[in-house]
Amino acid sequence: MAEILVLVDHADGAVRKPALELLTLARRLGEPSAVVLGAGEAAASVAATAAEYGAATVYVADGAEFADLLVVPKVDALTQIAKEKQPAAVLLTSSGEGKEIAARVALRLGSGLITDAVELEAGDEGPVATQSVFAASYQVKSRVSHGVPVITVKPNSAAPEAAPAAGTVENVAVAFTGTAAKVVSRTARVSTGRPELTESAIVVSGGRGVGAAEGFEVVEKLADSLGAAVGASRAAVDAGWYPHSNQVGQTGKQVSPQLYVAAGISGAIQHRAGMQTSKTIVAVNKDAEAPIFDLVDYGVVGDLFEVLPQLTDEIGAR
């Protein structure tokens, strides 16, 4: 069975959910092998989790370079492993860092690159990826025609499924190439206690219709009742009502949750490009002619300040 390399994202000693999704998808294409970089003392724990979700082999590389430098050390390690093992594909998470690593690795391997896949399947000539293109107006199926396919996959593209495997650990000594970009300081982001926006299975977003920064209170209450992340439209962010880090859209973050609730969002193409691949979309808007209603699975024409609190209360009652 062909080997599929999966770069495992981890934080604070825990494997991030999108990595488990990648391991699940990798089993459709061949035999998953996890690549764990810079985990330090948590490497054994991360490797065990990867094995639980199907990694037959876990390649582990460590060193101060992974923490002190930007993406180049990860590119060095992944490229070195890919050249040695000649896998059938290399899978990464479609995050900002993941796509930069993928592009650099593809260039070094002389291979084709596919980004932002929402589905993977085995094909006669290699993995076939489904992508949303042209601001999510179309879906296309693509495959890499030259070299080892390097593919980034959007979070929430698959439900993680455990499938215990051997998880044989193989330590890798990486020949680092060096880089001119070095990390000089770090500041921990203040946690809201809510899920990461791009990884959450449920997202509740507010737009111009919330009226002010205080208007996001009803959005946050609904999100908390659902265990969801909070998003915002570009209009709300530009108005200073919510942080840019929570912006969903073409110039913000792209999300693909199981459920997306759009409150007071008109549905401009800029916003649709960031959430149109969501599995189920619900909109609440006073304007019955709002473009968002052309996209949704369920729509409520009404005042979000009346509808959202009722929904929050109903969820709490259940």
C-alpha positions in Angstrom: 0.0 0.0 0.0 1.3 3.4 -1.0 2.6 5.7 1.8 0.9 9.0 2.5 2.8 11.6 4.5 0.8 13.8 6.8 2.3 16.8 8.6 0.8 16.7 12.1 0.0 20.1 13.5 0.3 20.2 17.3 0.1 22.8 20.1 0.9 22.6 23.8 1.6 18.9 23.4 -1.8 18.1 21.8 -2.6 17.2 18.2 -4.8 19.7 16.5 -8.1 18.4 15.1 -7.3 19.1 11.4 -4.3 16.8 11.7 -6.6 14.0 12.8 -8.9 14.8 9.8 -5.8 14.5 7.5 -4.9 11.1 8.9 -8.5 10.0 8.3 -8.5 11.2 4.7 -5.0 9.7 4.1 -6.4 6.2 4.8 -8.5 6.6 1.6 -5.4 7.1 -0.4 -3.0 4.6 1.1 -1.1 4.0 4.4 -0.8 7.1 6.5 2.6 8.1 8.0 2.7 11.0 10.4 5.5 13.7 10.4 5.9 15.2 13.9 8.3 18.2 14.0 9.5 20.2 17.0 7.3 18.6 19.6 10.0 18.2 22.1 9.1 16.3 25.2 5.5 15.9 23.9 6.7 13.9 20.9 5.8 10.6 22.4 2.3 11.8 23.2 1.8 13.3 19.8 3.1 10.1 18.1 0.7 8.0 20.1 -2.3 10.1 19.1 -1.2 9.9 15.4 -1.0 6.1 15.7 -4.5 6.0 17.2 -5.8 7.7 14.1 -4.0 5.4 11.6 -0.3 6.3 11.3 1.6 3.2 10.7 4.9 5.1 10.9 5.7 8.3 12.8 8.7 10.3 11.6 9.9 12.5 14.5 12.4 15.3 14.1 13.3 17.8 16.9 15.6 20.7 17.4 15.8 24.3 18.5 15.5 25.4 14.9 11.7 24.5 14.8 11.0 27.0 17.6 13.7 29.7 16.8 13.2 30.0 13.0 10.1 30.4 10.8 8.8 27.8 8.4 12.0 26.8 6.7 13.1 24.1 9.2 9.7 22.4 8.7 10.2 22.7 4.9 13.7 21.2 5.3 12.4 18.2 7.3 9.3 17.5 5.2 11.3 17.7 2.0 14.0 15.4 3.3 11.5 12.8 4.4 9.6 13.0 1.1 12.7 12.6 -1.0 13.8 9.6 1.0 10.4 7.8 1.3 8.9 8.8 -2.1 5.3 8.8 -0.8 2.2 8.8 -3.0 1.2 12.2 -1.6 2.0 14.7 1.1 -0.9 16.2 3.0 -1.0 19.4 5.1 -3.6 21.6 6.8 -4.8 24.6 4.7 -3.7 27.2 7.2 -1.5 30.2 6.4 1.6 28.3 7.6 0.5 25.0 6.1 0.1 26.5 2.6 3.5 28.3 2.8 5.2 25.0 3.8 3.3 23.1 1.1 4.3 25.6 -1.7 8.0 25.5 -0.6 8.0 21.7 -0.4 6.4 21.3 -3.8 8.9 23.7 -5.3 11.9 21.8 -3.8 10.4 18.4 -5.0 9.6 19.7 -8.4 6.0 18.6 -7.8 2.5 19.9 -8.4 0.5 21.6 -5.6 -3.2 21.7 -4.8 -4.5 24.0 -2.0 -7.7 24.3 -0.1 -9.1 20.9 -1.0 -12.4 20.0 0.7 -12.4 16.3 -0.3 -9.9 13.7 -1.3 -10.4 10.4 -3.1 -8.1 7.8 -4.7 -7.8 7.9 -8.5 -6.2 5.7 -11.1 -3.4 8.2 -11.6 -3.1 9.5 -8.0 -5.2 11.4 -5.5 -8.1 13.4 -6.8 -8.9 16.6 -4.8 -12.2 18.5 -4.8 -11.7 22.3 -4.6 -14.0 25.3 -4.4 -12.9 28.0 -6.9 -13.9 31.4 -8.1 -15.0 32.6 -4.7 -16.6 29.2 -4.0 -19.0 29.6 -7.0 -17.8 26.3 -8.5 -16.4 23.0 -7.5 -13.6 21.3 -9.5 -11.8 18.0 -9.2 -8.0 18.2 -9.7 -5.0 16.0 -9.6 -1.3 16.6 -9.7 0.2 15.4 -13.0 3.9 15.7 -12.1 5.9 14.6 -9.1 4.7 13.8 -5.6 1.3 15.4 -5.1 1.4 18.1 -2.3 -2.1 18.9 -1.1 -3.4 21.2 1.6 -6.9 20.4 3.0 -9.3 22.8 4.7 -10.2 22.0 8.3 -13.6 20.3 8.8 -13.4 18.5 5.4 -13.8 15.1 7.2 -14.8 13.8 10.6 -11.8 12.3 12.4 -12.1 8.6 12.8 -9.8 6.5 15.0 -8.2 3.5 13.4 -5.3 2.3 15.6 -2.1 1.4 13.8 1.4 0.4 14.7 2.7 4.0 15.0 6.3 2.8 14.7 8.5 5.8 15.6 11.4 6.6 13.3 13.7 9.5 14.4 15.0 11.7 11.7 18.2 13.8 11.7 17.4 16.9 9.6 20.0 18.8 7.6 18.8 22.3 8.1 19.5 24.8 5.3 19.2 27.9 7.5 17.1 31.1 7.0 17.4 34.8 7.4 14.1 35.0 9.3 14.3 34.4 13.0 11.7 34.5 15.8 12.8 37.2 18.3 9.8 37.2 20.7 6.4 35.5 21.3 3.3 36.8 23.0 0.6 34.4 23.9 -2.8 35.2 22.5 -5.5 35.9 25.1 -7.9 32.9 25.0 -11.6 33.5 24.7 -12.4 30.0 25.8 -14.1 29.5 22.4 -12.9 27.1 19.6 -10.4 28.2 17.0 -12.4 29.8 14.2 -11.0 27.8 11.3 -11.3 24.5 13.2 -14.7 24.8 14.9 -17.5 22.6 13.7 -20.0 25.4 14.3 -19.5 29.1 13.6 -21.8 32.0 14.4 -21.0 35.3 12.6 -22.3 38.8 12.9 -22.3 41.5 10.3 -23.3 45.1 9.7 -26.8 44.2 11.0 -25.5 44.0 14.6 -25.3 47.8 14.6 -22.4 48.3 17.0 -19.7 46.4 19.0 -22.3 45.9 21.8 -24.5 44.1 19.3 -22.1 41.2 19.1 -23.3 40.2 22.6 -26.3 38.3 21.2 -24.0 36.6 18.7 -21.5 35.6 21.4 -24.3 34.2 23.6 -25.7 32.0 20.8 -22.1 30.9 20.0 -21.4 29.9 23.6 -24.7 28.0 23.9 -23.6 26.0 20.8 -20.0 25.6 21.8 -19.2 27.5 18.6 -16.6 30.0 17.4 -17.5 33.6 16.6 -16.9 35.2 13.2 -17.5 38.6 11.7 -18.0 40.1 8.3 -15.6 42.6 6.8 -18.1 45.4 7.3 -18.2 44.7 11.1 -14.4 44.4 11.3 -13.8 47.6 9.3 -16.2 49.4 11.6 -14.1 48.3 14.6 -16.9 46.2 16.1 -14.9 43.0 16.2 -11.2 41.9 15.9 -9.8 41.3 12.4 -8.6 37.9 13.6 -12.3 36.9 13.5 -13.0 38.1 10.0 -14.6 35.5 7.7 -14.2 36.1 4.0 -11.9 36.4 1.0 -9.6 38.8 2.8 -10.1 37.1 6.2 -10.3 33.5 7.2 -11.9 30.7 5.2 -14.1 28.4 7.3 -15.9 25.2 6.4 -17.8 24.1 9.5 -20.7 21.7 9.8 -23.0 24.6 10.7 -22.6 28.3 9.8 -25.0 30.9 11.2 -24.9 34.3 9.6 -26.6 37.0 11.6 -27.1 40.4 10.0 -24.9 39.6 7.1 -26.1 40.6 3.6 -24.1 37.9 1.8 -21.6 39.9 -0.4 -19.3 37.8 -2.5 -16.4 38.8 -0.3 -18.0 37.1 2.7 -19.4 34.1 0.7 -15.9 33.2 -0.5 -14.9 32.5 3.1 -17.8 30.3 4.2 -19.6 28.9 1.2 -18.2 25.4 1.7 -20.0 25.1 5.1 -22.1 22.0 5.2 -25.3 23.7 6.6 -25.9 27.5 6.4 -28.5 29.4 8.4 -29.1 33.1 7.9 -31.0 35.7 10.0 -31.6 39.0 8.3 -34.4 41.6 8.2 -34.0 42.1 4.5 -35.9 39.4 2.6 -34.0 40.3 -0.6 -30.5 39.9 1.0 -28.2 37.9 -1.3 -27.4 35.6 1.6 -30.8 33.9 1.2 -29.8 32.6 -2.2 -27.1 30.5 -0.5 -28.6 29.2 2.7 -30.2 25.9 3.7 -32.4 27.7 6.2 -33.3 31.4 6.3 -35.1 33.5 8.9 -36.4 36.9 7.9 -36.5 38.8 11.1 -34.6 41.0 13.6 -31.5 39.2 14.9 -31.9 40.9 18.3 -35.3 39.0 18.6 -34.4 35.8 16.8 -31.0 35.0 18.3 -32.0 35.4 22.0 -35.0 33.1 21.4 -32.8 30.5 19.7 -30.2 30.8 22.6 -33.0 30.2 25.2 -34.4 27.3 23.2 -30.9 25.6 23.1 -30.5 26.2 26.8 -33.9 24.7 27.6 -32.9 21.5 25.7 
